[in-house]
């Protein structure tokens, strides 16, 4: 799976979590850019991503994410393992 495919899948998951079919995510998207992205929806998003990609995030990874691009990087590293 390449980076664009991962971004497309994460965007699809985010659209479901945030109930916004028009939502577009970019590498530089941060939580403050998305209506409704708070700590609870963040946990839901991370959980759905873990399930979809069959990976497990470490707490330090999740806490250290600055934007969606960094999230995609972590996913790419995990699925390559």
C-alpha positions in Angstrom: 0.0 0.0 0.0 1.4 3.4 -1.0 1.2 6.7 0.8 -1.7 8.0 -1.3 -3.7 4.8 -0.6 -3.1 5.2 3.1 -4.1 8.8 3.1 -7.3 7.9 1.2 -8.2 5.3 3.7 -7.5 7.6 6.7 -9.6 10.3 5.0 -12.4 7.8 4.6 -12.2 6.8 8.3 -12.1 10.4 9.4 -15.2 11.2 7.3 -17.1 8.5 9.2 -15.8 9.6 12.6 -16.5 13.3 12.0 -19.7 12.6 10.0 -18.5 14.9 7.2 -18.5 13.4 3.7 -16.7 16.5 2.3 -13.8 16.3 4.8 -10.4 16.5 3.0 -7.2 15.7 4.9 -3.7 16.9 3.9 -0.3 16.3 5.3 -0.4 19.6 7.1 -3.9 19.2 8.5 -4.0 19.6 12.3 -6.8 18.7 14.8 -7.8 22.4 15.1 -8.5 22.5 11.3 -11.3 19.9 11.7 -14.7 20.7 13.3 -15.3 18.3 16.2 -11.8 16.9 16.5 -11.3 16.7 20.2 -9.7 14.2 22.5 -12.6 11.7 22.3 -12.9 11.8 18.5 -9.1 11.5 18.4 -9.2 8.3 20.3 -12.0 7.0 18.1 -10.0 7.9 15.0 -6.9 6.2 16.3 -8.8 3.1 17.2 -10.5 2.8 13.8 -7.1 3.3 12.1 -5.5 0.6 14.2 -8.4 -1.8 13.3 -8.3 -0.9 9.6 -4.5 -1.3 9.2 -4.1 -4.1 11.8 -1.6 -2.1 13.8 -1.2 -0.8 17.3 0.1 2.6 18.2 2.3 3.3 21.2 1.0 6.1 23.4 4.2 8.2 22.8 3.5 8.0 19.0 0.0 9.2 19.3 0.9 12.0 21.7 3.8 13.2 19.5 1.8 13.6 16.3 1.8 17.1 15.0 -0.3 16.7 11.9 -1.9 14.2 9.6 1.3 13.8 7.6 3.1 12.6 10.6 0.2 10.1 11.3 0.5 8.8 7.8 4.3 8.4 8.3 3.7 6.3 11.4 1.1 4.1 9.6 3.5 3.6 6.7 6.3 2.5 9.1 4.0 0.1 10.9 2.5 -1.6 7.8 6.1 -2.0 6.4 7.1 -4.0 9.5 
